Amino acid sequence: MTDIAKIPCSIITGFLGAGKTTLVRHVLQNAGNRRLAVIVNEFGDVGIDGEILKSCGIASCGEGSIVELSNGCICCTVADDFVPALEGLLALPEPPKHILIETSGLALPKPLVQAFNWPAIASRVTVDGVITVVDGAAVAAGRFADDPEQLKQQRADDASVDHDNPLEEVYQDQLLCADLIILNKADLLDDTARERVAAEIKAAIPRAVKVVAAEGAKLDPVILLGLNAAAETDLAARPSHHDTEDEHDHEDFETFIVDVPQVTEPAKIIDRIISATAAHDILRVKGFAEVEGKPMRLLIQGVGQRLQHQFDRPWKADEARLGRIVVIGRRGLDREAIARTMAGG
């Protein structure tokens, strides 16, 4: 790439818990000598995803190259947060050769793609591709596979049904904007289920988009980077349920933090979280816990009752060993009951 070429940016989108942060981390760890930067946006004000990425220790993604945006959904705060963050990365003494932009799980990617036509950045960056990560197991279970004909008939039969499923719309918008779709957690599906989910995804998109299966979001960066889609010049091919709206709200969702005490073993906190998700409408959990006698912090991530945990890095000498779990779910969650269960009260 020459000095006058636009810097390519990959937008990594996908619903809550699909594996976006894991994918970004894998790219950082396998990028060779390519100088990368990351903008990560989270729903809520706790930078768990940013912390996960910063713990990688990747030489090619140095100090100041990971920027966290936690003031709101990136698709709603383009002018206030995203464009200044992008300009900050471009102003680094050694600007990145490629920028990864991880949206929150509730973001609509199209407004972000549109922002690349803003005069302040249009001549300097381009959208190399929109990569949508899909939780294959969740889709196979029918979480985002509403039957449109059945819904149409239900509305015809019942005049009181006059609303769309906002979760379904967000998921569909993320598919419709994609240049590449990662069918993640493919190891949780048998061959028949994988083929069915891939066929459903392709049928939902009015253009040809490659669907690639992955386990643990592990894909060669060669597959993900260098798509050369210039997506900002191709907006008409990326329809959205929200094309006629001026803004996109998240009033159907909420997020909060649960402080959890030290546990004697990982199974203790995992069992508590599973109990909480079984009793409440929790979509996503992520955070850290302290395990007695262990020098490393326990990273916990989960979608519904499917939880993963691992010791990700040693606690730093100057940081408080606080267990904190971010909870994301539908508005109206019983925060006190959830906190009591997760804390073992």
PyMOL commands that set and color helices and strands:
alter all, ss='L'
color gray80, all
select helices_A, chain A and resi 20-29+48-54+78-90+109-115+136-140+148-157+166-176+186-188+191-203+221-224+231-233+235-237+266-279+335-343
alter helices_A, ss='H'
color red, helices_A
select strands_A, chain A and resi 7-14+36-41+66-69+98-102+125-135+180-184+210-213+253-260+282-289+296-303+306-314+323-330
alter strands_A, ss='S'
color yellow, strands_A
deselect
rebuild
show_as cartoon
